Amino acid sequence: MALSLREYRARIRSTESMKKITRAMELIAASRIIKAQQRAQAAAPYARELTRAVSAVATFSNANHPLTKEEEDPKRAAVLVITSDRGLAGAYSSSVLKEAERLNERLRSEGKEIDTYITGRKGEAYYRFRQRPIVQSWTGFSDQPSYDVAAEIGRTLIESFVKDPGEEGDVDEVHIVYTRFRSMLTQEPTSLRLLPLEVVEGEEKPAADEILPLYEFEPSAEAVLDALLPQYVQSRIFYALLQAAASELAARQKAMKSATDNADELIKKYTRVANQARQAGITQEISEIVGGVNALADAQAEAQ
């Protein structure tokens, strides 16, 4: 019983140490998620106005641009999957990877080959463990993405998209898979097509009596498209990275809170079992003492 009691006390100490770690990680995630939400909200107006400008060019001009050209029979698609660099975030990375698998199955059913681009060490490890090819990956910034990284990713995907048909690395479509931040309790894996360009106005539809602004394109609509469309793609990627960062921190806070609560339950369980083992040991020792005293008394009575 003494050995069992020592084992339970060691488990209690190790669980208490783990509880301190998970509690600290929960507090760190809670402090960082506010800043991540603020960054995502601050990037929303720029993305919205840029979308309006691109919509105006697409609506009020007949300009043709390589980023808006849609192939009649697309054969290859690029898929950018945004995952995390670190674990301990519950089902965050696995959820977005499952969404990517669903998208890949749909694209393959349409007869398209897939080039995979990855952000985050979790996604990179997932594909490399299964020996699946990765065209390019970016890591080390999942919880604090920068616009420079988004611009680099955007340039890489645009270069692949505008290559001549049949050239190595040429793709006909570009898709992105990320986690949309809805609330602290809800994060939604989402996939969308970036190229050929699909202009998305946003969740709120314009009012029926809304007057659209008038635009004049200088020097030409084609030149405006050359300047705006790459920025539009990069801003969409950056906004997706910010949404994914907020979702990752929210998922990690929730997972660490659950781990801390489970540690509390384990400590209570081990304490209760340890007390029972201690009580059983004391009871056995008392029984042995009483039995020894009775045996001694019986021996003395027989001697007399």
LINTA-V582939 format. One record per residue. N is the residue number from 1. RES is the residue in one letter. SS is DSSP state (@ for helix, = for strand, . for the rest). D_FIRST is the distance of its C-alpha to the first C-alpha in whole Angstrom. Layout:
BEGIN
n & res & ss & d_first
N & RES & SS & D_FIRST
N & RES & SS & D_FIRST
END
This chain:
BEGIN
n & res & ss & d_first
1 & M & . & 0
2 & A & @ & 4
3 & L & @ & 5
4 & S & @ & 5
5 & L & @ & 6
6 & R & @ & 9
7 & E & @ & 10
8 & Y & @ & 11
9 & R & @ & 12
10 & A & @ & 14
11 & R & @ & 15
12 & I & @ & 17
13 & R & @ & 19
14 & S & @ & 20
15 & T & @ & 21
16 & E & @ & 23
17 & S & @ & 25
18 & M & @ & 26
19 & K & @ & 27
20 & K & @ & 29
21 & I & @ & 31
22 & T & @ & 31
23 & R & @ & 33
24 & A & @ & 35
25 & M & @ & 36
26 & E & @ & 37
27 & L & @ & 39
28 & I & @ & 41
29 & A & @ & 42
30 & A & @ & 43
31 & S & @ & 45
32 & R & @ & 47
33 & I & @ & 47
34 & I & @ & 50
35 & K & @ & 52
36 & A & @ & 52
37 & Q & @ & 53
38 & Q & @ & 56
39 & R & @ & 57
40 & A & @ & 57
41 & Q & @ & 59
42 & A & @ & 61
43 & A & @ & 62
44 & A & @ & 63
45 & P & @ & 67
46 & Y & @ & 68
47 & A & @ & 67
48 & R & @ & 68
49 & E & @ & 72
50 & L & @ & 72
51 & T & @ & 71
52 & R & @ & 74
53 & A & @ & 76
54 & V & @ & 75
55 & S & @ & 76
56 & A & @ & 79
57 & V & @ & 80
58 & A & @ & 79
59 & T & @ & 81
60 & F & @ & 84
61 & S & . & 85
62 & N & . & 86
63 & A & . & 84
64 & N & . & 82
65 & H & . & 79
66 & P & @ & 77
67 & L & @ & 74
68 & T & @ & 76
69 & K & . & 77
70 & E & . & 75
71 & E & . & 76
72 & E & . & 77
73 & D & . & 75
74 & P & . & 71
75 & K & . & 70
76 & R & = & 67
77 & A & = & 65
78 & A & = & 63
79 & V & = & 59
80 & L & = & 58
81 & V & = & 54
82 & I & = & 52
83 & T & . & 48
84 & S & . & 46
85 & D & . & 45
86 & R & . & 42
87 & G & . & 39
88 & L & . & 36
89 & A & . & 39
90 & G & . & 38
91 & A & . & 40
92 & Y & @ & 43
93 & S & @ & 44
94 & S & @ & 43
95 & S & @ & 46
96 & V & @ & 49
97 & L & @ & 48
98 & K & @ & 48
99 & E & @ & 52
100 & A & @ & 53
101 & E & @ & 52
102 & R & @ & 54
103 & L & @ & 57
104 & N & @ & 57
105 & E & @ & 57
106 & R & @ & 60
107 & L & @ & 62
108 & R & @ & 62
109 & S & @ & 63
110 & E & . & 66
111 & G & . & 67
112 & K & . & 66
113 & E & = & 64
114 & I & = & 61
115 & D & = & 61
116 & T & = & 57
117 & Y & = & 57
118 & I & = & 54
119 & T & = & 53
120 & G & . & 49
121 & R & @ & 46
122 & K & @ & 45
123 & G & @ & 48
124 & E & @ & 49
125 & A & @ & 45
126 & Y & @ & 46
127 & Y & @ & 49
128 & R & @ & 49
129 & F & @ & 46
130 & R & . & 48
131 & Q & . & 51
132 & R & . & 53
133 & P & . & 56
134 & I & . & 56
135 & V & . & 59
136 & Q & = & 58
137 & S & = & 55
138 & W & = & 54
139 & T & . & 51
140 & G & . & 50
141 & F & . & 51
142 & S & . & 49
143 & D & . & 48
144 & Q & . & 51
145 & P & . & 54
146 & S & . & 58
147 & Y & @ & 61
148 & D & @ & 62
149 & V & @ & 59
150 & A & @ & 61
151 & A & @ & 64
152 & E & @ & 63
153 & I & @ & 62
154 & G & @ & 65
155 & R & @ & 67
156 & T & @ & 65
157 & L & @ & 65
158 & I & @ & 69
159 & E & @ & 70
160 & S & @ & 69
161 & F & @ & 70
162 & V & . & 74
163 & K & . & 74
164 & D & . & 77
165 & P & . & 76
166 & G & . & 75
167 & E & . & 74
168 & E & . & 70
169 & G & . & 68
170 & D & . & 70
171 & V & . & 68
172 & D & . & 70
173 & E & = & 67
174 & V & = & 65
175 & H & = & 62
176 & I & = & 59
177 & V & = & 55
178 & Y & = & 53
179 & T & = & 51
180 & R & = & 53
181 & F & = & 52
182 & R & . & 52
183 & S & . & 50
184 & M & . & 46
185 & L & . & 45
186 & T & . & 47
187 & Q & = & 48
188 & E & = & 51
189 & P & = & 51
190 & T & = & 55
191 & S & = & 57
192 & L & = & 61
193 & R & = & 64
194 & L & = & 66
195 & L & = & 68
196 & P & . & 71
197 & L & . & 71
198 & E & . & 70
199 & V & . & 71
200 & V & . & 68
201 & E & . & 69
202 & G & . & 66
203 & E & . & 64
204 & E & . & 67
205 & K & . & 71
206 & P & . & 74
207 & A & . & 76
208 & A & . & 79
209 & D & . & 81
210 & E & . & 79
211 & I & . & 82
212 & L & . & 81
213 & P & . & 82
214 & L & . & 85
215 & Y & . & 84
216 & E & . & 87
217 & F & . & 86
218 & E & . & 87
219 & P & . & 88
220 & S & . & 87
221 & A & @ & 84
222 & E & @ & 83
223 & A & @ & 83
224 & V & @ & 81
225 & L & @ & 79
226 & D & @ & 78
227 & A & @ & 77
228 & L & @ & 75
229 & L & @ & 73
230 & P & @ & 71
231 & Q & @ & 70
232 & Y & @ & 69
233 & V & @ & 67
234 & Q & @ & 65
235 & S & @ & 65
236 & R & @ & 63
237 & I & @ & 61
238 & F & @ & 60
239 & Y & @ & 59
240 & A & @ & 57
241 & L & @ & 55
242 & L & @ & 55
243 & Q & @ & 54
244 & A & @ & 51
245 & A & @ & 50
246 & A & @ & 49
247 & S & @ & 48
248 & E & @ & 45
249 & L & @ & 44
250 & A & @ & 44
251 & A & @ & 42
252 & R & @ & 40
253 & Q & @ & 39
254 & K & @ & 38
255 & A & @ & 36
256 & M & @ & 34
257 & K & @ & 34
258 & S & @ & 32
259 & A & @ & 30
260 & T & @ & 29
261 & D & @ & 29
262 & N & @ & 26
263 & A & @ & 24
264 & D & @ & 24
265 & E & @ & 23
266 & L & @ & 20
267 & I & @ & 19
268 & K & @ & 19
269 & K & @ & 17
270 & Y & @ & 14
271 & T & @ & 15
272 & R & @ & 15
273 & V & @ & 12
274 & A & @ & 10
275 & N & @ & 11
276 & Q & @ & 10
277 & A & @ & 6
278 & R & @ & 7
279 & Q & @ & 10
280 & A & @ & 8
281 & G & @ & 6
282 & I & @ & 9
283 & T & @ & 11
284 & Q & @ & 9
285 & E & @ & 10
286 & I & @ & 14
287 & S & @ & 14
288 & E & @ & 14
289 & I & @ & 16
290 & V & @ & 19
291 & G & @ & 19
292 & G & @ & 20
293 & V & @ & 22
294 & N & @ & 24
295 & A & @ & 24
296 & L & @ & 26
297 & A & @ & 28
298 & D & @ & 29
299 & A & @ & 30
300 & Q & @ & 32
301 & A & @ & 34
302 & E & @ & 35
303 & A & @ & 36
304 & Q & . & 38
END
